[in-house]
Amino acid sequence: MSDAPLSCQKHLFDFPEGITYLNCANQSPLLNASVEAGRESVGIKAHPWNIHTTDYFADCERIRPLFGKLINAPAENVAIVPATSYGIAVAAANLSLKKGGNILVLAEQFPSNYYTWREMAEKAGGEVRAVAFPEDGNWNRAILERMDDRTEILALPNCRWTDGSLIDLPTLRRAIGKGGPKLVLDVTQSLGALPFDAQAVDPDFLICSAYKWLFCPYGISFLYVADRHLDGRPLEHNWVNRAGSQDFSTLTDYRDDFQPGARRFDGGQHSNFITLPMAIKALEQLVAWKPERTLAYIQTLTDMLADAAPKLGAQVVDKAHRAGHMIGLRHAAPWPAETRKTLQDQKIYVSFRSTALRVSPHLYNTAEDIERLIAALKA
């Protein structure tokens, strides 16, 4: 597999002329290969007599190792779930919080990795503590300073979803140690474009919705479960996560044992005959690109914006504390409505999150796209 630098990959997507799409953090486009796989899959579902018992399992077992390659983890530790919120609920169901204990989240953290912890804290008589945005961008320092001897869970992303400010997770893991708080990660806004190593970070649970940086259709997410939790309690009891479910003739011979590894945590109807083949094509491409090479390409584009920020009257997080694959141009107040209209009229697609104009390019973008955005913001 090549380690050569990547060039623009726009030819693998369907972009009409005049579109400048810099919003992968909101929704990724689908690869042409995934679209074609989806068409074929719809045709198969139209003829259900061609669906066989083994088809309920085959694509699931093809996609687990692909996701595993993206996080440097065995396929046995990967479950297929419908949403990040589902995976967070699995984590919460298998962790505990003492009375008076606390859970740390980031200020303005995405809701899917917040509400479950608030409910858990209320039931346990504990609290959720928000780590305020550090003005120097150093989330690691801010997190460690907010921790105390009652901190039991760190529920965090790899980078903040509004501006791409980075949490250095391997360094954080070394700081908290193996016996420290449980680590539950939502990497929806980073995985695929930002390299991640489960062996170095050692999360207890890791969850990723796949419709953003993993280029998958909506409704597919992945859950990594560390070895120490593989005998845990699933969120639901469906037919397919029980041992022996490959034999449909014995499904009512009810069993207490589960499929091996993280499969016990699979969501019901995860063996989707239409979306899984599309997702497989996407993950195959991401593995071939390699996150390290993907990041190197995208970072040349976000660096252009960082350099232009002062002339736009905006601030960005220092490069040492920035994820690289997306960037937030922050104002002291929200960006004016006129800016939004200008970009909309010119078919330049970004997101406005809190006081940041969030730009999230990918391999289908070029320096010309960034120059077009900068010119529009100066207008």
N, C-alpha and C positions, 0 to 999 in steps of 0.2 A: 504494500500500500504506500503510495507516494507521500513524501513529506514536503514536496515542492509547494511554494506559495500558490494560493488559489487566485484565479481570475474571476471576473464577473460571471455569474451563473444564470443570468436573466433568461437565457434561451431555454432553460428547463421549466419556465413558468409561462403563464398566459397574461401578459401585460399589454393592454391597448396603448397606442401612442398618446402622449400627453399626460399620462398618469405618473405622478411621483409619489410612490408609496413608501413612507418612512414610519410605519406603524405596526411593526411585527409584534410589539409588546401588547397590542390590543387583539389582533387576529393575524395569524400568518396566512398568506395565500397557500393554496395547495399546489404541489408539484404536478406537472402534466402527467407524470407516471402514476401518481395517486388518483388523479381524475379518471384515467383510463382503467385503473384497477377497480374503481368504484362503479364505473359503467358495467364492467364485466360481472361484478358481484351482484348488482341489481338484476342482471339477466339470470344469474343463478337462482336468486331468491324467487324470481318469477316462475321458475320450474323446480319446486321443492322436492320433486321425486329424484332430483339429482344430488340432493344433500344427504350425506351418509353419516352414520354415527360418529365416525372418526373425525368428521369435519367440525364437531363441537369442541374438539381439543387441539387439532393440528395447528391452526394459526396462533392460538394462545401460546403453544410451545415454540413457535417460530419467533414470536415477538419478545418473549421474556429475555432471551440471551442478547437480543439487539439492544434493549434498554439497559441490560446489565453492562454491555460494553461501553455505554455512554457514561456510566458512573463507576466503572471498574469494580463490579460486584457479580457474584454468581447468579445465574438465572433462578436458582432455587430460592433466592431471597426476594423475588419480584412478584408482586400481585397486580392484577388488572382490576381497576376500580373505575367508577363512573365520574368522579369529580375529586378535586382537592379536599373539599369539605368532608367527603366520605372518608378519605384517608386520614384526615385529622381526627375524625370521630373514632376510627379504629385505634389510633394512637392513644387518645384519651381513655378509651375503654380498657386499655392495657397498661395504663400508668395510674399512679395514685398521687394524692396531695394531702398532706397532713393539715390539721387545723392550724391556722396561722402561717401556713406555707405560702409561697408566692410563685407565680409564673411570670417570666419576663417576655415581653413582646416589644417591637419597635413602635414608637409613636407613629400614627397614621399607617399602621400595618394593614395589609389587605384583609377584608372581613372574614374570608374563609379560614384564616389562621388566627382568628380572634374570638369569635362568638362562642365556639366550643369551650375555649379555656375560661371565658367569663362564667359560663354556666357551671363548669367544673369547680371553679373557685367559690362560687356562691354556695354550692352544695356542700363543699368541704369546710367552709368557714375560713377560706384563704383569700388571696387577692391576686389580681392581675396588675402587674406594674409595667408601665410604658417607659421605654428608654427614649428620652428626648433626643432630637436630632443634634448631633455635635457640630458646632459651628466650624470646627476644623475638618469635619468629614470622617473622623476616626471613630467608627462605630465600635471597634473592638475595645478601645479604652472606655467608651461610654457604657458598654454592656458590663464590663468587669467592675466598673465603679458602682453600677446600679445593683449588682448582685450582693447578697449577704448570706449568712449561714442558714437562712430559711428559704432560699431559692432552690426549688426542686425541679423546675422544667424551664428550659429555654426554647421558646417556640419562635423560630426565626426564619427569614429568607436568606438567600445567598447575597442578594442586593435589594435595596429598597425599590419598590415597584414604581414610585413616582419619578425617580431621578437617576437610578442606576448606581447610587452610592453603595460601596462594597463592604461586606463583612468578610474578613479573611478567616474563613472557617477552619482550615488546618491549624492556624496559629491560635484561634480561639479554643479549639479542642485541646491543644497542648497546655493552654493556660488553665482550663477548668479540670483537666485530668480525667482519668477513667472513672474515678469515684465521685465526680461532681454531678451537677444537675443533668437530668435527661435532656437529650438534644433532639428536637423534632423540627424538621426543615421543610419548608415549602419552597421548592426551587423552580416553580412554574415560570418565573421571569428571568431564568438564567440558563437552565440546562439545555444543551444542544449548541449554544453559542459561547458558553463560559465553561471551561474545563472543570470537571469535578471528580474527586477521587474518594470513594466511600471508605477505602482502606485508611486513608490519611485523616479523614474527618470523623469516621466512626459514628454516624448518627444512630439514634435508636430507631427512628422512623424518618423516612424521606418521602415526600409526595410531590408529584408533578402533573399538572394538567397539561395535555399534549397539544392543544389547539393553537399554541403560540409558537415558541421557539422550536418545537418538535414537528411542526408542519403537518399535524394529524387532523382529521376531522373532529368536530365537536363531540363531546360525550365519552372521550377516552382519557383516562388518567392512569398513572402508575404509582405503586406504593412499594418502597423498599422497606423491608423489615429485618433488623439485625438478628443474628443467630440467637441472641439471648431472649428474644421475644417470639420465636417461631412456634412455641407451644402455647401461644396466647389465645385469647377469646375472639372469634370473628364477630363482626358487627351484625351479621345476618346468617341465617342457616338456610342455604339454598341446596338444591340437589347436586350441583356439579362439584362443590368443594368437598364432598364426602368421598372417602376411599371407595373404590370399586364402581364409581359412577359411569365409567366407560362401558359397562355392561348394562344396557337399558332394561334387560329382562329381570334384573335383581334390584331395581331401584327401591322397591318397597320392602326389601330385606333391610330394614333400617339399621344403620350402623353408627357407632359412636366415634370411630376414627376418621381422620381427615386425609385428603390428598397430601402428599409430602410438601415440605417447605412452606413457602408463603402462600401457596394455593388456597389454603383454608380461609385466607382473607379476601379472595376474589369476590367481586360484586356479582350479584345475580345477572344472568344474561350477558355476561362479559364476552362470550364467544359470538360476537356479532359478525355475521357472514358478510356484511356490506362494509363496515368501517374498518375492521381489522386488516383486510388485505390492503386498504388504502394506507393505514398506519404503518404496515410493514414496509411498503415502498418508501415512505418518508424516513423511517429509522435506518433503513439500509443506506439511503443517500447521506444522512447525517453521519453515520459511522464511516462511510467512504470519505467524506469531506474532512472529518476529524474536527472536534471542537477547537483544538489549538490553532488549526489553520483558519477555521471560520472566524475565530476571534481576531486573529491577526489582520484579516481583511477588513472586518467591520470596524476595528479600532482606528484604521486610517481615516475612516469617514467621521467617526465621533470626535477624533482629535481635531479635524478641520473645524468642527463646530465649537470645540473648546477654545481654539485659537481666535475664532471670530466673536466669541461671547462678549468681550468688553465693548466692542464697537456696536453691539446690539443692545447695550444697556442691561446685560444679563450676567449672572454669576453661575459658575459651575463648580462642582466638587473638584478638589485637586486631583490630578491624575493618579497619585499614589493611593487614593481612596475611592477610585472610580472603577466600576466593573469593566468598562471598555466597549461593551456591545450595545449599550444605550446610554443616553445622556439627558439630563434635565437642565434646561436653560431657565434659571429661576429669577423671578422679579420679587421685589419687596411686596408687591400686590399682584393679584391675578392679572394675566395678560389681557389687554383690552379686547373688546368685542370686535373692533376694527381689524385686529390682527387675525382673528379667527376667520372673519369674512374674506379677507385677502387671500388667505391660504385655500379656503374652500373654493373661491372663484378660480384660482389657478390650478385646482386639482392636485394640491400638495397635501398629503394626508399625514398628520401627526396626532398626538393626544395632548390634552391639557389636563394635568393632574395637580390638584392643590395650586400652588403658585408657580409650578414648573410647566414649561412647554417641553414635553417628553418626545424625544426623537429616537426611534429604534429601527435603524436600517438593517439590511441583511445582504446576502451575496448577490441579490438581484439589483442592488443599487450601485451607483458610481459616484465619483467625485462631482460630476456634473449635476447630479441630483442634489447634493449638499450645497453646491454653489447656487442652484435655483432657489433653494429654501432660504439661504442667507440673503439673496437679493430681494426676495419677497418680504423678509422681516425688516430690511432696511427701508423699504418703500414707505 
